[in-house]
Amino acid sequence: MQEPLLGAEGPDYDTFPEKPPPSPGDRARVGTLQNKRVFLATFAAVLGNFSFGYALVYTSPVIPALERSLDPDLHLTKSQASWFGSVFTLGAAAGGLSAMILNDLLGRKLSIMFSAVPSAAGYALMAGAHGLWMLLLGRTLTGFAGGLTAACIPVYVSEIAPPGVRGALGATPQLMAVFGSLSLYALGLLLPWRWLAVAGEAPVLIMILLLSFMPNSPRFLLSRGRDEEALRALAWLRGTDVDVHWEFEQIQDNVRRQSSRVSWAEARAPHVCRPITVALLMRLLQQLTGITPILVYLQSIFDSTAVLLPPKDDAAIVGAVRLLSVLIAALTMDLAGRKVLLFVSGYAMGWGPITWLLMSEVLPLRARGVASGLCVLASWLTAFVLTKSFLPVVSTFGLQVPFFFFAAICLVSLVFTGCCVPETKGRSLEQIESFFRTGRRSFLS
């Protein structure tokens, strides 16, 4: 008789064998891999991440251009440049805060679609800017949209994806964000800064068009009592010729046991606070590695170093290397595992894509909407502090001081990974949640 994966069953949780007995669910999982609709839905959602990555690094070529601008209304001082670079993160923090409400109120899909409104408005303001206030407001609005999508898209993708490809699909938000950044760097070689903002409108409009045809998350629909709609959504995602009732019953049972929102008293329970703490610390450590200020000021950083190529070309090369690294991570995450990549790879292959995926995987369903927003809020407040202080610190102490700090944080991240981060490769969201309830280390084997 096979031993249960996570311990004996109890009244408060279910456990699943490592290899469930033959059932229609086995055939459903195989059919999911053959059905391309789940990949289409993922692509539609992660276009929001493309726009996020594009908007994040918009200042990299624009700040140097505006520092040389002859228009007194648009000429940037060092102090104004630091605000132009960092205000995006304040908007992203506000977006993460809004996600704490919208993720559960509107649902994952509609929240992603809602982000298109501030995103389109922000790009329009920057494209037509004739003063600093328009640049700052546009930057804040695109940041708000980015923070909202950063909290909603990983949750949506994790909830529609089957365990066998959830790692690969879970890496696509970061992959598309990096692709968006690379697109900005590449277009920055060809277009003036106003037209860069105009070009940013295109992925937003395509995202809205595609998502209007995609289903909402079956888990969210079940949590709202819309069982028939949830079954239709799951059948659409898995394929009409696949029996999805086994998977549907597992999701339904998990949602039913967690139909109410988690209270503050319950949030102190280890099976709730532990995964939230792990996700929160991952997000903080990811930002403390310095990735946001480096990307925001990438061209300015190259301007201050003795590089051989023009700074614009160097920035584009960095974007291409990041894209290749995230692509490798997406292809190997379900083979090598999340934890291994966190240990042996750099940011783009490890702490970039994996922390977003793990956040969406480990957060408990009852607190997933609020907790993901909290993680994004804390992440972007940290990013604001780093981005706003980066240029003044560099001016006073040089580039070596912030980069030594970022290196020290990377060492701390390795220790945290070894001690606190579970391996979730190949596990369903229900299995992951049961692991945090039981604490059995058999989950990690």
N, C-alpha and C positions, 0 to 999 in steps of 0.2 A: 504494500500500500504506500502510495507516495506521500511524503511528508509535506504539509502545507508550507507555502513560501514564507508566510509572515506569522506563523503561530496559529493556535487554535481559534476557531470562530467564537465570537461572543455576541452579546446583544447589541453592542454599539458599533461593530465593524464587521466587515466581511474579509475573508482572505481567499487567495486564489492559488491554485497549484501552478508551479512554474510552467508546466505544459498542460493546459486544460485537456480533458478527455475529448475525443472526437465529437464534434457537435456542429450544428449549422454555423456557429460562430467562427470555426476554423475556416470554413469556406468563405465566410464574409470577409475575413482579413485578407485572404488571397485575392478576392475580388476587388478589394479596395485598392490594392497595388496596381491592378489592371485598369481601374477606372480613372480616367484623366480628369474627371470633374473636380475632385478634391484639389488637384494641382491648379486648375483654373481658378477656383475660389481663393486659393492661397496667393496666386499671382495678382488677382484683383486687389486683395487686401494690402499686399506689401508694396504696391505702388505708392501707398502713403509713406512708407519708409524711404522710397526713392526720393520723394519730395523732401522728406526730413533731412536726408544726407546732403541733398543739393543745397537746401537752405542753411544748414549748419556751417558749411564752408564757403558760403557766398562772400563773406568778408575777406577771404584769403587774397583774391586778386583785386577786390574793390577798394580795400583800405589803402594799399599803395597808390592806386589811381587817384583816389580822393585826396590823399596827402599832397599830391602834385597838382591838384585842381586849381585853376586860375579863378574859378567862381568863388567869391568870398562866402556865399551862402552854403556852399558844399565843401569847402576846404576843411579838412580835419586836422586838429592838433592831436598830439599823443594822447591827451586825456580824453578827447572826444572819440578817438579811435578805439580806446579801451572800452568805452561805453557802447559804441557801435558793435564791437565784437562780443561783449558779454551780455547785452540786454536780451539776446536770443535765449539765453539760459533762464532768465527770469520768466520769460514767456513760457518756456518749456515747463518750468516748475508750476506755473499757474495751470498749464494744460494737464499736468499730472494730478494736481489737486482736483480739477474738474472731472477727471477720469474716475475718481473715487465715487462720484455720484452718477455720472453718465454711463459708466460701464455696466452698472446694474439697473439703471433706470431705462435707458434706451436700448440696451443690449450692445454686444461687441460691434456688430456690423454697422448699425445706425450711428454709433459713436464715431467710428472711422469715417463714415460718410459726412458727418457733421463737421469734422476737422477741415473739410475742403473749403468751408466758408471763410474762416480766418486766414487760411493759407492763400486763397485766391486774392483776398483783399490786401494781404500783406505784400504780395508780389506786385500788385497794381500800384500800391503806394510807393514802393521803392523804384519802380520803373518810371514813375512820373514825378519823382521827388524834386523839389526846388528849395529845400531847406533841411536842416539836420533833423527837425522834429518828424518829418515824414519818413526819413530813413530809420529813425529809432522806432517809430510806431509800426512801420512795416516789418522791421526785424522782430519786434515783440510779437506781432500777430503770427508770423511764420513759426516763431518759437512755440507759441501756444499750440498751434496745430501739431508741431513735432512732438511736444510733450504728451498730447492727447493720444496720438497714434502710437507713440512708444509704449504707452500703458495698455492700449486696447488690442493692437495687432498681434503681439505674441500670445495673448490669451485666446483670441479668436482662432489663430492657427493651431495652437496646441489642442483646442477643443474639437476641431473638425478633423484633425489628422489621426490616423491609426498608429499604434505603437511602433510598427515596423519601419515607418518612414517619418516619424515625428521629429527625430533628430535632424534629418535632412531638411524637412519643411520648416522646422523651428529655426534653422540657420538662415533661411531666406530673408527674414526682416533685416538682419545685419548685412547680408549679401547685397540686397537692394539699396540699403543706405550707403554702403561703400560704392556701389555702382553710381548712385546719385552724386556722390562727392567727386568721383572720377569724371563724370559727365560735366560737372561744373568746371573742374580744372581744365578739361579739354576744350570746352566752349570758351573758357577765359583766354585761350590762345588766339581765338578768332573774333570774339564779339566784344563790344564795349559794355561797360557795367550795366547800363540801363537795359540793354537787350538780353543780358543774362537773367534779369528779373522777369522779362516777358517770356523767355523760354521756360521759366519755372512753372508757368501756368499749365502747360500741356499735360504733364503727368497727373495733375490734380483733376483735370476734366476727364481724362481717360479712366481714372480710378472711380469717379462717380458713376460713369456710364456702365462699367463692368460690374461694380458692386450691386447696382440696382437689380441685376439678374441673379445674384448669388443668394443662397439661403443663410439664415442666421444660425448661430451655434445651436446644435440640438440640446446641449446641456443648459444653455440659457433658456430656451423655449420650454424645456421641462420644468425649470425652476419657476416659470410663470404659469404653470398649469396648462400649457398648450401642447398636450401630448400628441395629438394627431399631426399637428404641424411639425413637431419635433421628429416624429417617425418619417414623415415625408422628406424632411430635410436630410435625415440620415440616409434614407434610401437613395436620394438624389446624389449625395456625396459618395456613397459606396457602389452605386450601380443598380439599375432596376432588376437585373437578373441575379442579384445576390440576396440571400436571406439574412436580414440584419436584425432579426428579433433577438438573438442571443446577445449581441452587443447592446441593443436598445434596452433590454432588461437590466443589464449590468449598470448602464448609465442611469436608468430610471430609479433603480434601487439606491444608488449612491446619492442621487439628487433628493429622493424622498426622505432619506435619513438626515438630510441637511437642508430641509426646506426653509427653515427660518434663518435670519441673519445672525451672525455671531455677536454676542453681547460683550461688553467690556470685561465682565467677570469671566466669561468663557475664553476670551482672548488670552488670559493668563495661563490657561491650561497648556501643558507642554506640547501636546500634539497640534496646537494652533500657533502658539508663540514661537516654537522652535523653527518651523519652516519659514515663518514670516521674518524672523531674525536672520536666518541664513540668506534669504533672498535680499533683505535690506543691506546686509553687510557686503554681499557680492556687488550690489549696485554702487555702494559707496567706494569700495576698493577699486572698482572699474574706473570710476571718475578720478580717484586720487592718483591713478597711474599717469594722469596728465594728458589724456588723449584729446579732450575737448580744446584746451588752449593751444595745443600743438596744431590741431587741424584748423582752428579758427585763424591762427596767425602764421600758418605754414609758409606762405610766400615771404612774409616779413622776416621770419626766422632765417630763411635761406638768404635774404638780402643782407643779413648781418654776418654771414659766414663766408669763407673763402671757397665757394663752390665753383666748379668749372663751367657748368651749364647755366643758362639764364634761370632765375628763380621760378618763373612760370613753368618751364620745362621740368625742373626738379619736382615741383608740386604735382605735376601730372604723372611723373614716374612713381612717386609715392602712392598716388591714388591707384595706379595700375597694380603695384605690388600688393596693396591692401586687398584689392578685388581678387587677385589670384589666391591669396592666402585664405580668404573667407570661402572661396569656392572649394578649395581643398578641404577645409573644415566641414563644409556642408556634405561633401562626398564621403568623408571618413568618420563622421560623428557617430553614426549608427553601427560602425564596425569597430572602431577603436574605443569608443566610449567618451563621455563628457569629461570625466575626471582626468583621464590620461592626457587629453589635449590641453586641459588647464595647466598641467604640470610641464609638458614638454614643448609647448608652442608659445609664440609671441602673442601680442594683443590681437592681431587680426584673425589668427586661427584659434585663439583660445578665449581670452577674457572679453573680446568683442562680441562674437555671436553666441557663445555658450552661456554667458550670464543672463542674457535675455531669455534664452530657451529655458534654462533652469528656473528662472523666476516664474515663468508661466507653468512649469511642471510641478514645482514643490508647493506652491501656495494652495491652501485648502479651498475647496469650492465655495464654502459659505462666506469666506472672506476674500475671495479672489479679486473681485472688482475693486473693493476698497483698498486692499493690501497692495495691489499692483500700482494703483495711483499713489499710495504712500511711498512706495519704493522709487517711483519716478520723481516724485516731489523732492525727496531727500537727495536723490542723485543729481538733479539739476540745480538745486541750491548749492550743493558742493561744487558743481561745475561753474556756477556764477562766481563764487569766491575765488576759485583758481583762475578763471579767465580774466576777471577784473583786475586781479593783482599781478598777473603774469608780466605785462609790459612794464609796470613800475619796478618790479623786482629785477627784471632783466636790465633795466636802465641803471639801477643802483648797484647791483652785484654781478651782473653778467649772466650769460646763459647757463653756466655750469651749476649755479646754486639750485634753480628749479629742477634741473635734470638729475642732480644727485638725490634730491627729495623724491622724485618719481621712481628712481631706481630702488630706493629703500622701501617704498610702498610695494614694489613688485616682489621683494623678498618676503614681506609680511603676507602678501597674497598667496605665496606658495605654502606657507605654514597654515594659513586658514583653509586652503583647499585640502591639505592632508588631514586636518583634524575635523572639519565640520561639513564638507560638501559630500553628499551621497552620490553614488552612481545610479543614474536613472535609465540607462540604455535598455531599450526593449521592454520597459515596464509600462503598463497602462496607468492613466492618471489615478484610477481607483487603487491600484497596487501601491503607488507612491504614497497616496494619502494614508492607506492602511499601515505602511511602514512607520510613518511618524506617530501613528496611534500606538503601535506596539513597541517600537524601538528595537525590534529584533535585528541583529546584525546580519542575519541570514539574507536580508534584502541586498546587502552589499556584496555577497559572494556570487 
